[in-house]
Amino acid sequence: MLQPSRPPEWQESAADHLWMPYCQMKTAPSPLPVESTQGVRIRLSDGRELIDAMASWWCACHGYNHPHIVDALVQQAQRMPHVMMGGLQHQPAADLARRLADLLPGDLSHVFLCDSGSVAVEVAMKMAMQFHRQTEQPRRKTFIAFDRAYHGDTTGAMSLCDPVRSMHAEFSGGLLEQIHLPIPECDASRSALRDTLQRHGSTIAGVFIEPTVQGAGGMRFHDPDVLTFLRSQCDQHGVLMIADELATGFGRTGVMFGVDSADVTPDIICLGKSLTGGAIGLAATVATDRVFGAFWSDDSQNAFMHGPTFMGNPLACAAACASLELFEREPRLQQAKAIEDQLSTWLKPAESIPRVVDVRCKGGIGVIQVDRLDHLDRLRSRFVEEGIWIRPFGDVIYTTPALNIASEDLKTIADAMVRVTEQWSTW
């Protein structure tokens, strides 16, 4: 592997003007300058190549620069890169909405296209509150979310995140007040949810859940029967079940959507990240016939008054359609299962490393959980030295690679995770 060299000239300007996410700009190490991507590899400006173990925050499910998606983007850019959706429509959006309606469970068939995952969550919140107002239950304005939940960085979405453990805890008092409970996995937590719905059900608009995997909350898994239980409780108390599948959708957990593992249909589902195969930003909030029906009216006041400028962007819709075609043509779900099987074997040696508390895998996710993740910058640098791009956070060292990653590249990632974790445990 090539050694790092002098940063490119443009990076000096970036240091002065480009505000980076999730870091203290004064003390954070300089970000790695990327020149190009291809497949599962990131090429740096000095010629070094890294195997991307994260698929760019789990969204590049087919790898980078997939020719089918790139071709769709090029063709669409030549025809129409963007047009507003206020009073106008275009075929890429219509095709995508139809494809999603055909793919999603039950009667989730009314697709509201937006421009990011956090906005999809905000749309779901607004949609749920207005649904209840228009069905003569205007007091229903509060949401239930769960411990370690993460639903995004915009203000409404932040209120759904864990109020103590999430990065948004310091904003307590400045956000909407929601109800936060343990995920209903055991008798005690299920009783807590039942009691809450019994006491406050008439004021609760919806329950948000990340189906089977809490992503940024620490890659924590829960059984599908949690979803079955939530569905029954929501039905009993007239509460909307809202599935945040921004991270879990499109094969990441081994099924197309996390809710598929329990064969339940939420009232609203939020999609993003892998929706376009990681090529361009797009998200969607999809509602059932019943939810949509509350907005179908002769009264203009019952319309859903929301519309991001770039909603339904034709370029993004074309990329999303191409990505869904790849799921039809190529065995992504089988590949996700193969990743789970391989990582379960290859990460198992980490179980004996001091300070490791758990090793777990589900679909295209592999996790080494530790007692406390310190020396974070040094740890990330060690992975770069190994030729791997991994960004540990919280208390987990994890991988979410492209679903079509080659076995030899996946083995390289797994071996590096075990080796570097063992080194880290002695620092």
N, C-alpha and C positions, 0 to 999 in steps of 0.2 A: 504493500500500500504506500502511496506517495506521502511524503511528509508535508505538513501545512506550510504554506508560503505566505508572502506578504499579501494582505487583503487587497482586493481590487479598489480602484480609486473611488468608485461610486459609494463604497461602504463608509468612507469618511463623511460624505454628505448625509448618509442615512443616520449616522450617529448623532448628527446635529438636529435632524428634523423628523425622523421616523419614530413614532411612539409605538413601542412593541407591547404585545399582550402578556399578561400574567407574569410580570417580572418587575423588579426594582431597577429602573433604568440606570441609576447611579452606580450600582454595585454588580449588576448581572454581567456574566461573561459576554463577549461580543458574539452575536448570532453568527451561525455559519452561512457564508454567502453561497447561494445555490445558482448554478448556471443553467441546468436543465434536468429533466426527469425522463425516465424510460422504464417501462415495466415496473419492477419493484425497486428500482435504483434511483438515488438522488446523486447527481453529479455536482460537485462543488467547483468553485471558480479556479481552484488550484489543481484540478484534475483528479482529486480523490473521489471515490465512489462509495456511497453508503447503501446498504440494504435497508430499506425503510420497513421497520417492524411495526409501524403504526398506521400505515396507509393514510397519512395526513389526517390525524384525528378520526380514523376509521371510515373515511368517506370514499377513498379510492379503491373500491371493492374489486374492480377489474384490473388494478394496476394503473400506472400512469400512461397517458398518450395512447390509449387503446385505439387502433386505427378506425374501428367502426364508429366510435364516438367522435373522434377528430374529424372524420369525413362528414358526419352529420352536422357538426359545428361549422365547418367550412362552407358546406352547401347552404346552410341557413343564413350565414353571415352575408353571403352574396345576394340572397333574396331579400332578407329583412332582419336586421339584428335586433330591432326593438320597435314596438308600437304600444301605446297606452291601451289598457283594457276597459277604460271608461267609455262605453258606447261602441267599442270595436272588439272584434274577435279575430282569431287566426287559427289555422289548422293545427299547428304543433300543440297549442293548448288544448284544443278539442280532442286530438288524438291521445294526448297524455291523460286527460280526465277519463276518457273511455277505458284506456288501458288500466288505470288504477282502479276504477270501479269494477272491472272484470277480475282483477287480481285480489282485491281486498275481500275479507270475509263478509258474509251476510249482505245487508243492504247499505253498506258504506259506499255510497254512490254519488255524493254531491261534493265536488272537489273545489276548494277555495285555494288558489295558488298564491303564494307569497314569496318572500325573498330570503328568509333565513329561518333557522330552527327556532330561535327565541321568538320571532314574530309569529310563527305557527302556533306556539304556545299561547302568546297574547291573544291571537285570533280565537283560539279555543276557549279561553277564559271569557272573552267578550261574547262569543257566540252562546256559551252556556248561560250566562247571566241574562242575555236578551231572550233566549228560549224560555226561561222561566217567567220572565216579565210578560211575555206574550201568551203564556199559558196560565196567566192569572195567579202566579206565585212570585210576586216581585220581591219578597223578602229573601229569596234564595240568592245570595251574593258572595257567600264564603265557600272556600275550597278546602278539602282534606288532601294533604300530601304526607309523605312518609319520611321518617328518619333517614338521613343520608341521601335524600333525594337531591337531584340536580336537574333543573329544567331550563336553564339559560341565564343570560346576563342582563336582559332588559328588566325594567323595574317590576312589572307584573310577574314575570317568570322568576325573578329573584325571590319574591315573596313565597314561592312554592318550594324553594330550596331549604335544606336543613338549616334552621335558624341558629344552630350552635356550631356545627361542625363544618359548614360550607364556607367558602371564601367570602360569602356575602353577609356573614354574621355581624360584622361591624355596622351594617346598615339597619340593624334592629331599631324599631321606633320610627323609621322613615318609610316603611313599606306597608302595603296592605297587610292586615292581620289575617292569617290563615290558621287552620288547625293542623298540627303535625303529630303524627302517631307512629308507633312502630309498625313495620310491615306485618300484616296479619298472618304470621307463619305458625303460631302456636295457640293454645287455648287462651292464654292470658291476653295476647295481643288481639285475638279475634273478639274476645269479650270487650276489650277497650274500644274497638271499632263499633261493635254493636251498641254499646252504651252511648257512645258519642252520637251515633245516628239517631238513637232513640231520643236523646235529650235535645239535640240541635238540628235534627233532620229537616225541619221546616225552613231553616235558614241556609242550608248547604246546597250549593249549585252543582258541584261535581267532585269527583275523586280522581286525582291524577296518579297514575302509576307508570313506571318504566317496566314493561313486561319482561319478567324473568331475569333481567340484569340491570342493576343500578350502575350506570357508566361512570361519570365523573365523581360519583359518591364513593368510589373505591372498587369498581368492578366486582360488586357483590351480587351473588346469584340467589334466586329464590325459586321455589317449586311452582310449576304451572297451576297447582290447585289454589294458590293464592288468588289467581285471576278468576277462577271459578267462584271462589268465595266472595270476592269483590262484586262480581256480576250479580250474584244473588242478593247481596245486601243493597246494592244500588237499586235494583228492581223493587225490592221490598219497601224502600223509603223514598222512591221517586227522585233519586239522585242520578245525575249523568255520570257514566264511567268514561273517563278520558284517558286514552293510551298514548303516552309520549314514546313514540317509536323512532325518534330522531336518530338514536344510536343503535337501536336493536333491529330496526327494519332492514329488509333486503339482504337476508341470509346471514347476518352477523352471528345470530345465536344458533344457527343450524337449521332453522325453518325460515320461510320467507318473511314472516312477521312474528314477533314474540307472542302475540295473542293466539297464533295458530297452534302453539304447543298445548293450549288449553281448550281449543275449539270454542272460543267465546268471541262475540262481536261487541266491541265497545260502542258507545254512542257517538264518540268523536275520536279520531286518531290523528296524530301529528307525525308528519314524515319530513325527512330532510337528509342531510349528510350524503348517504350513498344514492340518493334519488337520481342524481345525474352522473353517477359513477365517479364522483369527485372532480368532475371537469369544470363546473361552474356553479355558482350559488343558486339554489332554488329550494323551496319548501312547500308543503301543502298541509292544509287542515281539511279533513274529510269527515262529513257528517252522514248519519243515517237518514232514511226517508222521514222518520218521525221528527228529528231535529229540524231538518230542512222545511218540513211542513208548517212549522210554527212561523216561518218567515214568508210563506207563500200566501199573499193576501192582496186584496184590492186597496188596502190602506198603505200609502207610501211610507207612513211612519213605522211600519213593520219591516221595512227593508234593512238589510245588514249594511250599515254605513261604515265600510272599511275598504281601503284600496291602496296598498303600497304602490308607489310610482312604477316600480319595476316588477310588479306581480305579473305572472304569466309571461315573463320575458321569452320571446320566441327562440333565441339561442339556447337558453336553459331548457326549455320544453323539448327542443329537438334532441339535446344531449340526453335528457331523461328517457325519451322514447327509445333512443339507441341503446341506452343502458338496460332497459327492460327487455329489449330484443336479445341482448346478450344472455340474460337470465333464461330466456326461452331456448336459445341455441346451444348454450354451453352449460356444463353440469355444476353450477355454482353451489347448490345446496349439498351435493355429494362431496364437493371439494371442502366445504366447511366442515362436514362430518369427518373427513380425512384429516383435516388440520387438528380437530379435537383429539382424535385418536393418537396422532403422532405427538402432539404436544404433551398429552397425558403421559406418554412414555418418556419423552426426552426431558421434560421438566421434573420428573419424579425424583432424581437425585438431589434436588434442592431441598427436599423435605428434611434431610439430615443436617442442613447447614444451620449453625447457631443463629438465633434471632429470626429465623423464618417460622412463621406461625401457621401458614397454609399455602398449599399449591393447588390450584383448581383450573379447570378448562371447560369451556362450553362453546361449541361451534368454532368460529374463528377468533376465539379469545383465549389467551393463556396468561395466568396470573401467578406471580410469586408475592405473597403478602408477608410483610415483615413487622416486627414489633414497633419500630419507629424509623422513619426514613430520614436519616441525617446524611451529611456530606453529599448533598444532592448534586451540586455542580461538578464535583469531582467524579461522582458516579456517572453522570451523563457523559463526561469527557472520556471516561474509560470505555464506554460503549462505542464512542466515535473512534477511539484507537483500535477497537476490534472490528471496525468497518460496519457498524450497525447504528441506525438512528432509532433510539429509544428515549422516551421522555418520561421517566418515572415521576409519580406524584403521590401525595397523601402518604399512604403506607404500602403502596404497591409498585412493583416492577412488572410491567405487563407488555404483551404484544397483541396487536390486532392487525395482522398483515392483510394484504390483498388476498381475496379468496382463491385466486388462481396462482398463488405463489408456488414455485417449484419446490419439491421436497428437500432438495439439497440446500436451497436458500433458507427454508424453514428450519432445517437442522442446524445451520450456522447460527441463526437467531437464538434457538433454544440453548445450544451449547454455550453461547456467549452469555446468555442470561444466567445460567447456572454458574459459570466460571466467574463472572464479574460479581455476582451476589456473594459468592464464597469469599472473594477478595475483600469486598466491602465489609463483610461481617467482622473482619479483623482490624479495620481502621480505627 
